[in-house]
Amino acid sequence: MKTMTWNAETRCDEVVHEARTEDVVLVQNGRPVAVVMPLEDDDLEWLQIERSPEFIASIAEAREQVRRGECITHEELLAELGITAE
């Protein structure tokens, strides 16, 4: 991950050029304000899903279920589905 200072002299084309190969954190007045990252064709859809309130809530609920012990191991799932591990 690369860090770049964002100010009146920062050129957008330079930021985009750097972000073609790695995430770029833009810093203004010593604080991070944005991230510019490379995207493949299907990345935008995943990014929208990952930032949706519903997805974030589902992750929080799953973590809570694990905390309460309301989960099974991978091996138990395979056995329940009748799949043999190779």
HTML snippet that shows the backbone in 3Dmol.js (N, CA, C, O; Angstrom):
<script src="https://3Dmol.org/build/3Dmol-min.js"></script>
<div id="view" style="width:600px;height:400px;position:relative"></div>
<script>
const pdb = `
ATOM      1  N   MET A   1       0.851  -1.166   0.000  1.00  0.00           N
ATOM      2  CA  MET A   1       0.000   0.000   0.000  1.00  0.00           C
ATOM      3  C   MET A   1       0.897   1.230   0.000  1.00  0.00           C
ATOM      4  O   MET A   1       1.833   1.345   0.791  1.00  0.00           O
ATOM      5  N   LYS A   2       0.589   2.124  -0.892  1.00  0.00           N
ATOM      6  CA  LYS A   2       1.381   3.337  -1.040  1.00  0.00           C
ATOM      7  C   LYS A   2       0.620   4.519  -0.440  1.00  0.00           C
ATOM      8  O   LYS A   2      -0.610   4.532  -0.441  1.00  0.00           O
ATOM      9  N   THR A   3       1.342   5.495   0.064  1.00  0.00           N
ATOM     10  CA  THR A   3       0.734   6.703   0.616  1.00  0.00           C
ATOM     11  C   THR A   3       1.150   7.899  -0.228  1.00  0.00           C
ATOM     12  O   THR A   3       2.318   8.047  -0.587  1.00  0.00           O
ATOM     13  N   MET A   4       0.179   8.746  -0.538  1.00  0.00           N
ATOM     14  CA  MET A   4       0.459   9.976  -1.280  1.00  0.00           C
ATOM     15  C   MET A   4      -0.228  11.138  -0.570  1.00  0.00           C
ATOM     16  O   MET A   4      -1.315  10.988  -0.013  1.00  0.00           O
ATOM     17  N   THR A   5       0.419  12.288  -0.601  1.00  0.00           N
ATOM     18  CA  THR A   5      -0.182  13.491  -0.026  1.00  0.00           C
ATOM     19  C   THR A   5      -1.157  14.084  -1.022  1.00  0.00           C
ATOM     20  O   THR A   5      -0.843  14.222  -2.204  1.00  0.00           O
ATOM     21  N   TRP A   6      -2.356  14.440  -0.535  1.00  0.00           N
ATOM     22  CA  TRP A   6      -3.381  15.062  -1.378  1.00  0.00           C
ATOM     23  C   TRP A   6      -3.431  16.548  -1.053  1.00  0.00           C
ATOM     24  O   TRP A   6      -3.739  16.936   0.074  1.00  0.00           O
ATOM     25  N   ASN A   7      -3.122  17.385  -2.056  1.00  0.00           N
ATOM     26  CA  ASN A   7      -3.213  18.836  -1.893  1.00  0.00           C
ATOM     27  C   ASN A   7      -3.507  19.460  -3.251  1.00  0.00           C
ATOM     28  O   ASN A   7      -3.749  18.750  -4.226  1.00  0.00           O
ATOM     29  N   ALA A   8      -3.485  20.764  -3.311  1.00  0.00           N
ATOM     30  CA  ALA A   8      -3.846  21.468  -4.542  1.00  0.00           C
ATOM     31  C   ALA A   8      -2.924  21.115  -5.709  1.00  0.00           C
ATOM     32  O   ALA A   8      -3.323  21.229  -6.868  1.00  0.00           O
ATOM     33  N   GLU A   9      -1.701  20.690  -5.414  1.00  0.00           N
ATOM     34  CA  GLU A   9      -0.750  20.366  -6.481  1.00  0.00           C
ATOM     35  C   GLU A   9      -0.817  18.898  -6.927  1.00  0.00           C
ATOM     36  O   GLU A   9      -0.209  18.533  -7.933  1.00  0.00           O
ATOM     37  N   THR A  10      -1.536  18.070  -6.202  1.00  0.00           N
ATOM     38  CA  THR A  10      -1.598  16.651  -6.543  1.00  0.00           C
ATOM     39  C   THR A  10      -2.373  16.464  -7.842  1.00  0.00           C
ATOM     40  O   THR A  10      -3.477  16.981  -8.006  1.00  0.00           O
ATOM     41  N   ARG A  11      -1.781  15.726  -8.745  1.00  0.00           N
ATOM     42  CA  ARG A  11      -2.425  15.466 -10.026  1.00  0.00           C
ATOM     43  C   ARG A  11      -3.177  14.147  -9.959  1.00  0.00           C
ATOM     44  O   ARG A  11      -2.634  13.121  -9.547  1.00  0.00           O
ATOM     45  N   CYS A  12      -4.424  14.195 -10.370  1.00  0.00           N
ATOM     46  CA  CYS A  12      -5.255  12.980 -10.355  1.00  0.00           C
ATOM     47  C   CYS A  12      -4.675  11.884 -11.226  1.00  0.00           C
ATOM     48  O   CYS A  12      -4.718  10.710 -10.858  1.00  0.00           O
ATOM     49  N   ASP A  13      -4.131  12.253 -12.379  1.00  0.00           N
ATOM     50  CA  ASP A  13      -3.586  11.225 -13.265  1.00  0.00           C
ATOM     51  C   ASP A  13      -2.402  10.495 -12.630  1.00  0.00           C
ATOM     52  O   ASP A  13      -2.186   9.316 -12.909  1.00  0.00           O
ATOM     53  N   GLU A  14      -1.633  11.182 -11.775  1.00  0.00           N
ATOM     54  CA  GLU A  14      -0.528  10.526 -11.076  1.00  0.00           C
ATOM     55  C   GLU A  14      -1.066   9.524 -10.057  1.00  0.00           C
ATOM     56  O   GLU A  14      -0.533   8.423  -9.920  1.00  0.00           O
ATOM     57  N   VAL A  15      -2.123   9.910  -9.344  1.00  0.00           N
ATOM     58  CA  VAL A  15      -2.734   9.013  -8.361  1.00  0.00           C
ATOM     59  C   VAL A  15      -3.280   7.775  -9.059  1.00  0.00           C
ATOM     60  O   VAL A  15      -3.045   6.653  -8.612  1.00  0.00           O
ATOM     61  N   VAL A  16      -4.005   7.975 -10.150  1.00  0.00           N
ATOM     62  CA  VAL A  16      -4.581   6.854 -10.886  1.00  0.00           C
ATOM     63  C   VAL A  16      -3.475   5.956 -11.437  1.00  0.00           C
ATOM     64  O   VAL A  16      -3.600   4.731 -11.407  1.00  0.00           O
ATOM     65  N   HIS A  17      -2.416   6.543 -11.932  1.00  0.00           N
ATOM     66  CA  HIS A  17      -1.294   5.751 -12.451  1.00  0.00           C
ATOM     67  C   HIS A  17      -0.711   4.868 -11.342  1.00  0.00           C
ATOM     68  O   HIS A  17      -0.468   3.682 -11.561  1.00  0.00           O
ATOM     69  N   GLU A  18      -0.490   5.427 -10.178  1.00  0.00           N
ATOM     70  CA  GLU A  18       0.056   4.653  -9.056  1.00  0.00           C
ATOM     71  C   GLU A  18      -0.921   3.566  -8.604  1.00  0.00           C
ATOM     72  O   GLU A  18      -0.496   2.489  -8.187  1.00  0.00           O
ATOM     73  N   ALA A  19      -2.224   3.841  -8.684  1.00  0.00           N
ATOM     74  CA  ALA A  19      -3.247   2.907  -8.203  1.00  0.00           C
ATOM     75  C   ALA A  19      -3.519   1.767  -9.185  1.00  0.00           C
ATOM     76  O   ALA A  19      -4.332   0.891  -8.887  1.00  0.00           O
ATOM     77  N   ARG A  20      -2.881   1.755 -10.313  1.00  0.00           N
ATOM     78  CA  ARG A  20      -3.083   0.650 -11.261  1.00  0.00           C
ATOM     79  C   ARG A  20      -2.487  -0.656 -10.735  1.00  0.00           C
ATOM     80  O   ARG A  20      -2.918  -1.740 -11.129  1.00  0.00           O
ATOM     81  N   THR A  21      -1.496  -0.554  -9.843  1.00  0.00           N
ATOM     82  CA  THR A  21      -0.812  -1.758  -9.369  1.00  0.00           C
ATOM     83  C   THR A  21      -0.934  -1.995  -7.863  1.00  0.00           C
ATOM     84  O   THR A  21      -0.663  -3.101  -7.394  1.00  0.00           O
ATOM     85  N   GLU A  22      -1.339  -0.971  -7.093  1.00  0.00           N
ATOM     86  CA  GLU A  22      -1.472  -1.146  -5.647  1.00  0.00           C
ATOM     87  C   GLU A  22      -2.396  -0.078  -5.074  1.00  0.00           C
ATOM     88  O   GLU A  22      -2.630   0.960  -5.691  1.00  0.00           O
ATOM     89  N   ASP A  23      -2.916  -0.356  -3.877  1.00  0.00           N
ATOM     90  CA  ASP A  23      -3.771   0.614  -3.204  1.00  0.00           C
ATOM     91  C   ASP A  23      -2.958   1.862  -2.872  1.00  0.00           C
ATOM     92  O   ASP A  23      -1.791   1.776  -2.492  1.00  0.00           O
ATOM     93  N   VAL A  24      -3.598   3.028  -3.024  1.00  0.00           N
ATOM     94  CA  VAL A  24      -2.957   4.296  -2.696  1.00  0.00           C
ATOM     95  C   VAL A  24      -3.818   5.003  -1.653  1.00  0.00           C
ATOM     96  O   VAL A  24      -4.992   5.283  -1.894  1.00  0.00           O
ATOM     97  N   VAL A  25      -3.228   5.290  -0.497  1.00  0.00           N
ATOM     98  CA  VAL A  25      -3.917   6.036   0.547  1.00  0.00           C
ATOM     99  C   VAL A  25      -3.568   7.499   0.355  1.00  0.00           C
ATOM    100  O   VAL A  25      -2.396   7.873   0.329  1.00  0.00           O
ATOM    101  N   LEU A  26      -4.602   8.325   0.220  1.00  0.00           N
ATOM    102  CA  LEU A  26      -4.395   9.759   0.085  1.00  0.00           C
ATOM    103  C   LEU A  26      -4.452  10.392   1.472  1.00  0.00           C
ATOM    104  O   LEU A  26      -5.394  10.171   2.233  1.00  0.00           O
ATOM    105  N   VAL A  27      -3.433  11.178   1.782  1.00  0.00           N
ATOM    106  CA  VAL A  27      -3.309  11.798   3.094  1.00  0.00           C
ATOM    107  C   VAL A  27      -3.369  13.314   2.926  1.00  0.00           C
ATOM    108  O   VAL A  27      -2.685  13.889   2.079  1.00  0.00           O
ATOM    109  N   GLN A  28      -4.199  13.944   3.747  1.00  0.00           N
ATOM    110  CA  GLN A  28      -4.329  15.400   3.719  1.00  0.00           C
ATOM    111  C   GLN A  28      -4.181  15.910   5.149  1.00  0.00           C
ATOM    112  O   GLN A  28      -4.879  15.451   6.053  1.00  0.00           O
ATOM    113  N   ASN A  29      -3.283  16.848   5.346  1.00  0.00           N
ATOM    114  CA  ASN A  29      -3.005  17.392   6.671  1.00  0.00           C
ATOM    115  C   ASN A  29      -2.666  16.288   7.676  1.00  0.00           C
ATOM    116  O   ASN A  29      -3.077  16.341   8.835  1.00  0.00           O
ATOM    117  N   GLY A  30      -1.911  15.290   7.212  1.00  0.00           N
ATOM    118  CA  GLY A  30      -1.466  14.217   8.076  1.00  0.00           C
ATOM    119  C   GLY A  30      -2.495  13.142   8.378  1.00  0.00           C
ATOM    120  O   GLY A  30      -2.212  12.223   9.147  1.00  0.00           O
ATOM    121  N   ARG A  31      -3.692  13.235   7.788  1.00  0.00           N
ATOM    122  CA  ARG A  31      -4.753  12.255   8.054  1.00  0.00           C
ATOM    123  C   ARG A  31      -5.176  11.564   6.762  1.00  0.00           C
ATOM    124  O   ARG A  31      -5.287  12.217   5.725  1.00  0.00           O
ATOM    125  N   PRO A  32      -5.414  10.249   6.808  1.00  0.00           N
ATOM    126  CA  PRO A  32      -5.909   9.567   5.605  1.00  0.00           C
ATOM    127  C   PRO A  32      -7.325  10.031   5.281  1.00  0.00           C
ATOM    128  O   PRO A  32      -8.175  10.114   6.168  1.00  0.00           O
ATOM    129  N   VAL A  33      -7.575  10.331   4.008  1.00  0.00           N
ATOM    130  CA  VAL A  33      -8.894  10.811   3.593  1.00  0.00           C
ATOM    131  C   VAL A  33      -9.557   9.946   2.528  1.00  0.00           C
ATOM    132  O   VAL A  33     -10.771  10.024   2.338  1.00  0.00           O
ATOM    133  N   ALA A  34      -8.774   9.120   1.828  1.00  0.00           N
ATOM    134  CA  ALA A  34      -9.350   8.295   0.763  1.00  0.00           C
ATOM    135  C   ALA A  34      -8.365   7.199   0.379  1.00  0.00           C
ATOM    136  O   ALA A  34      -7.167   7.280   0.652  1.00  0.00           O
ATOM    137  N   VAL A  35      -8.914   6.171  -0.264  1.00  0.00           N
ATOM    138  CA  VAL A  35      -8.092   5.106  -0.825  1.00  0.00           C
ATOM    139  C   VAL A  35      -8.481   4.970  -2.292  1.00  0.00           C
ATOM    140  O   VAL A  35      -9.664   4.931  -2.631  1.00  0.00           O
ATOM    141  N   VAL A  36      -7.492   4.900  -3.143  1.00  0.00           N
ATOM    142  CA  VAL A  36      -7.706   4.634  -4.562  1.00  0.00           C
ATOM    143  C   VAL A  36      -7.062   3.279  -4.810  1.00  0.00           C
ATOM    144  O   VAL A  36      -5.898   3.061  -4.472  1.00  0.00           O
ATOM    145  N   MET A  37      -7.836   2.363  -5.409  1.00  0.00           N
ATOM    146  CA  MET A  37      -7.330   1.003  -5.579  1.00  0.00           C
ATOM    147  C   MET A  37      -7.566   0.499  -6.991  1.00  0.00           C
ATOM    148  O   MET A  37      -8.481   0.953  -7.677  1.00  0.00           O
ATOM    149  N   PRO A  38      -6.730  -0.451  -7.425  1.00  0.00           N
ATOM    150  CA  PRO A  38      -6.948  -1.034  -8.744  1.00  0.00           C
ATOM    151  C   PRO A  38      -8.206  -1.905  -8.728  1.00  0.00           C
ATOM    152  O   PRO A  38      -8.509  -2.555  -7.727  1.00  0.00           O
ATOM    153  N   LEU A  39      -8.920  -1.909  -9.829  1.00  0.00           N
ATOM    154  CA  LEU A  39     -10.137  -2.714  -9.944  1.00  0.00           C
ATOM    155  C   LEU A  39     -10.094  -3.560 -11.207  1.00  0.00           C
ATOM    156  O   LEU A  39      -9.718  -3.088 -12.280  1.00  0.00           O
ATOM    157  N   GLU A  40     -10.482  -4.807 -11.060  1.00  0.00           N
ATOM    158  CA  GLU A  40     -10.704  -5.676 -12.205  1.00  0.00           C
ATOM    159  C   GLU A  40     -12.179  -5.536 -12.585  1.00  0.00           C
ATOM    160  O   GLU A  40     -12.929  -4.836 -11.904  1.00  0.00           O
ATOM    161  N   ASP A  41     -12.595  -6.190 -13.658  1.00  0.00           N
ATOM    162  CA  ASP A  41     -13.964  -6.053 -14.149  1.00  0.00           C
ATOM    163  C   ASP A  41     -15.023  -6.385 -13.098  1.00  0.00           C
ATOM    164  O   ASP A  41     -16.019  -5.671 -12.981  1.00  0.00           O
ATOM    165  N   ASP A  42     -14.818  -7.465 -12.329  1.00  0.00           N
ATOM    166  CA  ASP A  42     -15.852  -7.871 -11.370  1.00  0.00           C
ATOM    167  C   ASP A  42     -15.632  -7.310  -9.967  1.00  0.00           C
ATOM    168  O   ASP A  42     -16.431  -7.590  -9.073  1.00  0.00           O
ATOM    169  N   ASP A  43     -14.580  -6.529  -9.746  1.00  0.00           N
ATOM    170  CA  ASP A  43     -14.298  -5.976  -8.421  1.00  0.00           C
ATOM    171  C   ASP A  43     -15.331  -4.960  -7.963  1.00  0.00           C
ATOM    172  O   ASP A  43     -15.634  -4.890  -6.772  1.00  0.00           O
ATOM    173  N   LEU A  44     -15.876  -4.179  -8.874  1.00  0.00           N
ATOM    174  CA  LEU A  44     -16.814  -3.124  -8.487  1.00  0.00           C
ATOM    175  C   LEU A  44     -18.058  -3.714  -7.837  1.00  0.00           C
ATOM    176  O   LEU A  44     -18.537  -3.190  -6.831  1.00  0.00           O
ATOM    177  N   GLU A  45     -18.587  -4.801  -8.401  1.00  0.00           N
ATOM    178  CA  GLU A  45     -19.762  -5.442  -7.818  1.00  0.00           C
ATOM    179  C   GLU A  45     -19.455  -5.948  -6.404  1.00  0.00           C
ATOM    180  O   GLU A  45     -20.254  -5.758  -5.487  1.00  0.00           O
ATOM    181  N   TRP A  46     -18.295  -6.592  -6.231  1.00  0.00           N
ATOM    182  CA  TRP A  46     -17.911  -7.079  -4.906  1.00  0.00           C
ATOM    183  C   TRP A  46     -17.723  -5.926  -3.930  1.00  0.00           C
ATOM    184  O   TRP A  46     -18.109  -6.033  -2.766  1.00  0.00           O
ATOM    185  N   LEU A  47     -17.143  -4.838  -4.384  1.00  0.00           N
ATOM    186  CA  LEU A  47     -16.941  -3.672  -3.520  1.00  0.00           C
ATOM    187  C   LEU A  47     -18.280  -3.132  -3.032  1.00  0.00           C
ATOM    188  O   LEU A  47     -18.419  -2.786  -1.858  1.00  0.00           O
ATOM    189  N   GLN A  48     -19.262  -3.060  -3.920  1.00  0.00           N
ATOM    190  CA  GLN A  48     -20.589  -2.588  -3.535  1.00  0.00           C
ATOM    191  C   GLN A  48     -21.229  -3.521  -2.511  1.00  0.00           C
ATOM    192  O   GLN A  48     -21.857  -3.062  -1.557  1.00  0.00           O
ATOM    193  N   ILE A  49     -21.071  -4.816  -2.706  1.00  0.00           N
ATOM    194  CA  ILE A  49     -21.630  -5.795  -1.772  1.00  0.00           C
ATOM    195  C   ILE A  49     -20.952  -5.669  -0.411  1.00  0.00           C
ATOM    196  O   ILE A  49     -21.626  -5.616   0.618  1.00  0.00           O
ATOM    197  N   GLU A  50     -19.631  -5.620  -0.404  1.00  0.00           N
ATOM    198  CA  GLU A  50     -18.877  -5.570   0.847  1.00  0.00           C
ATOM    199  C   GLU A  50     -19.180  -4.324   1.671  1.00  0.00           C
ATOM    200  O   GLU A  50     -19.047  -4.353   2.895  1.00  0.00           O
ATOM    201  N   ARG A  51     -19.575  -3.250   1.039  1.00  0.00           N
ATOM    202  CA  ARG A  51     -19.855  -2.002   1.766  1.00  0.00           C
ATOM    203  C   ARG A  51     -21.337  -1.818   2.086  1.00  0.00           C
ATOM    204  O   ARG A  51     -21.719  -0.820   2.697  1.00  0.00           O
ATOM    205  N   SER A  52     -22.167  -2.769   1.681  1.00  0.00           N
ATOM    206  CA  SER A  52     -23.599  -2.631   1.932  1.00  0.00           C
ATOM    207  C   SER A  52     -23.904  -2.886   3.402  1.00  0.00           C
ATOM    208  O   SER A  52     -23.296  -3.766   4.011  1.00  0.00           O
ATOM    209  N   PRO A  53     -24.830  -2.137   3.981  1.00  0.00           N
ATOM    210  CA  PRO A  53     -25.194  -2.341   5.392  1.00  0.00           C
ATOM    211  C   PRO A  53     -25.672  -3.758   5.675  1.00  0.00           C
ATOM    212  O   PRO A  53     -25.409  -4.293   6.753  1.00  0.00           O
ATOM    213  N   GLU A  54     -26.367  -4.372   4.727  1.00  0.00           N
ATOM    214  CA  GLU A  54     -26.855  -5.732   4.925  1.00  0.00           C
ATOM    215  C   GLU A  54     -25.706  -6.727   5.049  1.00  0.00           C
ATOM    216  O   GLU A  54     -25.741  -7.617   5.899  1.00  0.00           O
ATOM    217  N   PHE A  55     -24.695  -6.578   4.207  1.00  0.00           N
ATOM    218  CA  PHE A  55     -23.552  -7.483   4.258  1.00  0.00           C
ATOM    219  C   PHE A  55     -22.782  -7.300   5.565  1.00  0.00           C
ATOM    220  O   PHE A  55     -22.408  -8.277   6.214  1.00  0.00           O
ATOM    221  N   ILE A  56     -22.551  -6.048   5.944  1.00  0.00           N
ATOM    222  CA  ILE A  56     -21.835  -5.768   7.187  1.00  0.00           C
ATOM    223  C   ILE A  56     -22.599  -6.329   8.375  1.00  0.00           C
ATOM    224  O   ILE A  56     -21.992  -6.879   9.294  1.00  0.00           O
ATOM    225  N   ALA A  57     -23.926  -6.199   8.374  1.00  0.00           N
ATOM    226  CA  ALA A  57     -24.748  -6.758   9.455  1.00  0.00           C
ATOM    227  C   ALA A  57     -24.670  -8.278   9.468  1.00  0.00           C
ATOM    228  O   ALA A  57     -24.640  -8.880  10.542  1.00  0.00           O
ATOM    229  N   SER A  58     -24.636  -8.912   8.297  1.00  0.00           N
ATOM    230  CA  SER A  58     -24.562 -10.372   8.255  1.00  0.00           C
ATOM    231  C   SER A  58     -23.233 -10.868   8.814  1.00  0.00           C
ATOM    232  O   SER A  58     -23.196 -11.911   9.466  1.00  0.00           O
ATOM    233  N   ILE A  59     -22.162 -10.156   8.577  1.00  0.00           N
ATOM    234  CA  ILE A  59     -20.861 -10.529   9.134  1.00  0.00           C
ATOM    235  C   ILE A  59     -20.885 -10.379  10.653  1.00  0.00           C
ATOM    236  O   ILE A  59     -20.383 -11.246  11.369  1.00  0.00           O
ATOM    237  N   ALA A  60     -21.463  -9.292  11.144  1.00  0.00           N
ATOM    238  CA  ALA A  60     -21.568  -9.087  12.592  1.00  0.00           C
ATOM    239  C   ALA A  60     -22.397 -10.197  13.232  1.00  0.00           C
ATOM    240  O   ALA A  60     -22.038 -10.696  14.299  1.00  0.00           O
ATOM    241  N   GLU A  61     -23.490 -10.587  12.602  1.00  0.00           N
ATOM    242  CA  GLU A  61     -24.338 -11.657  13.129  1.00  0.00           C
ATOM    243  C   GLU A  61     -23.589 -12.990  13.125  1.00  0.00           C
ATOM    244  O   GLU A  61     -23.687 -13.758  14.083  1.00  0.00           O
ATOM    245  N   ALA A  62     -22.849 -13.267  12.063  1.00  0.00           N
ATOM    246  CA  ALA A  62     -22.080 -14.512  11.998  1.00  0.00           C
ATOM    247  C   ALA A  62     -21.032 -14.556  13.108  1.00  0.00           C
ATOM    248  O   ALA A  62     -20.827 -15.601  13.726  1.00  0.00           O
ATOM    249  N   ARG A  63     -20.380 -13.450  13.359  1.00  0.00           N
ATOM    250  CA  ARG A  63     -19.385 -13.402  14.441  1.00  0.00           C
ATOM    251  C   ARG A  63     -20.054 -13.640  15.794  1.00  0.00           C
ATOM    252  O   ARG A  63     -19.496 -14.315  16.659  1.00  0.00           O
ATOM    253  N   GLU A  64     -21.234 -13.090  15.968  1.00  0.00           N
ATOM    254  CA  GLU A  64     -21.978 -13.291  17.215  1.00  0.00           C
ATOM    255  C   GLU A  64     -22.384 -14.757  17.360  1.00  0.00           C
ATOM    256  O   GLU A  64     -22.317 -15.308  18.458  1.00  0.00           O
ATOM    257  N   GLN A  65     -22.799 -15.385  16.279  1.00  0.00           N
ATOM    258  CA  GLN A  65     -23.156 -16.806  16.321  1.00  0.00           C
ATOM    259  C   GLN A  65     -21.948 -17.660  16.709  1.00  0.00           C
ATOM    260  O   GLN A  65     -22.083 -18.609  17.482  1.00  0.00           O
ATOM    261  N   VAL A  66     -20.797 -17.337  16.189  1.00  0.00           N
ATOM    262  CA  VAL A  66     -19.578 -18.063  16.544  1.00  0.00           C
ATOM    263  C   VAL A  66     -19.270 -17.852  18.023  1.00  0.00           C
ATOM    264  O   VAL A  66     -18.918 -18.797  18.729  1.00  0.00           O
ATOM    265  N   ARG A  67     -19.403 -16.620  18.485  1.00  0.00           N
ATOM    266  CA  ARG A  67     -19.145 -16.317  19.892  1.00  0.00           C
ATOM    267  C   ARG A  67     -20.058 -17.136  20.801  1.00  0.00           C
ATOM    268  O   ARG A  67     -19.633 -17.596  21.861  1.00  0.00           O
ATOM    269  N   ARG A  68     -21.324 -17.320  20.384  1.00  0.00           N
ATOM    270  CA  ARG A  68     -22.285 -18.079  21.182  1.00  0.00           C
ATOM    271  C   ARG A  68     -22.142 -19.591  20.987  1.00  0.00           C
ATOM    272  O   ARG A  68     -22.850 -20.368  21.628  1.00  0.00           O
ATOM    273  N   GLY A  69     -21.236 -20.007  20.110  1.00  0.00           N
ATOM    274  CA  GLY A  69     -21.032 -21.427  19.861  1.00  0.00           C
ATOM    275  C   GLY A  69     -22.073 -22.038  18.951  1.00  0.00           C
ATOM    276  O   GLY A  69     -22.233 -23.259  18.933  1.00  0.00           O
ATOM    277  N   GLU A  70     -22.785 -21.222  18.197  1.00  0.00           N
ATOM    278  CA  GLU A  70     -23.836 -21.696  17.293  1.00  0.00           C
ATOM    279  C   GLU A  70     -23.264 -21.963  15.900  1.00  0.00           C
ATOM    280  O   GLU A  70     -23.721 -21.399  14.906  1.00  0.00           O
ATOM    281  N   CYS A  71     -22.272 -22.818  15.852  1.00  0.00           N
ATOM    282  CA  CYS A  71     -21.651 -23.128  14.569  1.00  0.00           C
ATOM    283  C   CYS A  71     -21.120 -24.555  14.609  1.00  0.00           C
ATOM    284  O   CYS A  71     -21.051 -25.181  15.667  1.00  0.00           O
ATOM    285  N   ILE A  72     -20.747 -25.053  13.440  1.00  0.00           N
ATOM    286  CA  ILE A  72     -20.163 -26.389  13.356  1.00  0.00           C
ATOM    287  C   ILE A  72     -18.825 -26.276  12.641  1.00  0.00           C
ATOM    288  O   ILE A  72     -18.554 -25.292  11.954  1.00  0.00           O
ATOM    289  N   THR A  73     -17.999 -27.294  12.813  1.00  0.00           N
ATOM    290  CA  THR A  73     -16.702 -27.293  12.148  1.00  0.00           C
ATOM    291  C   THR A  73     -16.872 -27.648  10.673  1.00  0.00           C
ATOM    292  O   THR A  73     -17.926 -28.125  10.251  1.00  0.00           O
ATOM    293  N   HIS A  74     -15.837 -27.410   9.917  1.00  0.00           N
ATOM    294  CA  HIS A  74     -15.829 -27.751   8.505  1.00  0.00           C
ATOM    295  C   HIS A  74     -16.049 -29.257   8.326  1.00  0.00           C
ATOM    296  O   HIS A  74     -16.801 -29.693   7.454  1.00  0.00           O
ATOM    297  N   GLU A  75     -15.381 -30.028   9.167  1.00  0.00           N
ATOM    298  CA  GLU A  75     -15.520 -31.489   9.095  1.00  0.00           C
ATOM    299  C   GLU A  75     -16.960 -31.916   9.392  1.00  0.00           C
ATOM    300  O   GLU A  75     -17.486 -32.815   8.736  1.00  0.00           O
ATOM    301  N   GLU A  76     -17.599 -31.276  10.375  1.00  0.00           N
ATOM    302  CA  GLU A  76     -18.992 -31.596  10.703  1.00  0.00           C
ATOM    303  C   GLU A  76     -19.923 -31.250   9.539  1.00  0.00           C
ATOM    304  O   GLU A  76     -20.864 -31.990   9.250  1.00  0.00           O
ATOM    305  N   LEU A  77     -19.661 -30.145   8.886  1.00  0.00           N
ATOM    306  CA  LEU A  77     -20.471 -29.754   7.734  1.00  0.00           C
ATOM    307  C   LEU A  77     -20.344 -30.777   6.614  1.00  0.00           C
ATOM    308  O   LEU A  77     -21.344 -31.190   6.027  1.00  0.00           O
ATOM    309  N   LEU A  78     -19.116 -31.185   6.320  1.00  0.00           N
ATOM    310  CA  LEU A  78     -18.910 -32.189   5.272  1.00  0.00           C
ATOM    311  C   LEU A  78     -19.640 -33.474   5.602  1.00  0.00           C
ATOM    312  O   LEU A  78     -20.275 -34.070   4.732  1.00  0.00           O
ATOM    313  N   ALA A  79     -19.556 -33.914   6.871  1.00  0.00           N
ATOM    314  CA  ALA A  79     -20.250 -35.147   7.282  1.00  0.00           C
ATOM    315  C   ALA A  79     -21.738 -34.991   7.149  1.00  0.00           C
ATOM    316  O   ALA A  79     -22.420 -35.908   6.690  1.00  0.00           O
ATOM    317  N   GLU A  80     -22.266 -33.831   7.548  1.00  0.00           N
ATOM    318  CA  GLU A  80     -23.710 -33.584   7.451  1.00  0.00           C
ATOM    319  C   GLU A  80     -24.183 -33.606   6.009  1.00  0.00           C
ATOM    320  O   GLU A  80     -25.297 -34.046   5.725  1.00  0.00           O
ATOM    321  N   LEU A  81     -23.350 -33.137   5.103  1.00  0.00           N
ATOM    322  CA  LEU A  81     -23.697 -33.112   3.680  1.00  0.00           C
ATOM    323  C   LEU A  81     -23.362 -34.421   2.981  1.00  0.00           C
ATOM    324  O   LEU A  81     -23.673 -34.593   1.803  1.00  0.00           O
ATOM    325  N   GLY A  82     -22.726 -35.351   3.703  1.00  0.00           N
ATOM    326  CA  GLY A  82     -22.352 -36.627   3.114  1.00  0.00           C
ATOM    327  C   GLY A  82     -21.194 -36.538   2.142  1.00  0.00           C
ATOM    328  O   GLY A  82     -21.097 -37.316   1.193  1.00  0.00           O
ATOM    329  N   ILE A  83     -20.327 -35.589   2.388  1.00  0.00           N
ATOM    330  CA  ILE A  83     -19.148 -35.391   1.517  1.00  0.00           C
ATOM    331  C   ILE A  83     -17.921 -35.896   2.264  1.00  0.00           C
ATOM    332  O   ILE A  83     -17.705 -35.565   3.429  1.00  0.00           O
ATOM    333  N   THR A  84     -17.138 -36.686   1.587  1.00  0.00           N
ATOM    334  CA  THR A  84     -15.907 -37.167   2.212  1.00  0.00           C
ATOM    335  C   THR A  84     -14.754 -36.234   1.855  1.00  0.00           C
ATOM    336  O   THR A  84     -14.576 -35.850   0.699  1.00  0.00           O
ATOM    337  N   ALA A  85     -13.986 -35.884   2.866  1.00  0.00           N
ATOM    338  CA  ALA A  85     -12.827 -35.017   2.642  1.00  0.00           C
ATOM    339  C   ALA A  85     -11.723 -35.812   1.966  1.00  0.00           C
ATOM    340  O   ALA A  85     -11.469 -36.963   2.320  1.00  0.00           O
ATOM    341  N   GLU A  86     -11.080 -35.200   1.006  1.00  0.00           N
ATOM    342  CA  GLU A  86      -9.989 -35.884   0.294  1.00  0.00           C
ATOM    343  C   GLU A  86      -8.661 -35.372   0.730  1.00  0.00           C
ATOM    344  O   GLU A  86      -7.631 -35.831   0.238  1.00  0.00           O
TER     345      GLU A  86
END
`;
const viewer = $3Dmol.createViewer("view");
viewer.addModel(pdb, "pdb");
viewer.setStyle({}, {cartoon: {color: "spectrum"}});
viewer.zoomTo();
viewer.render();
</script>
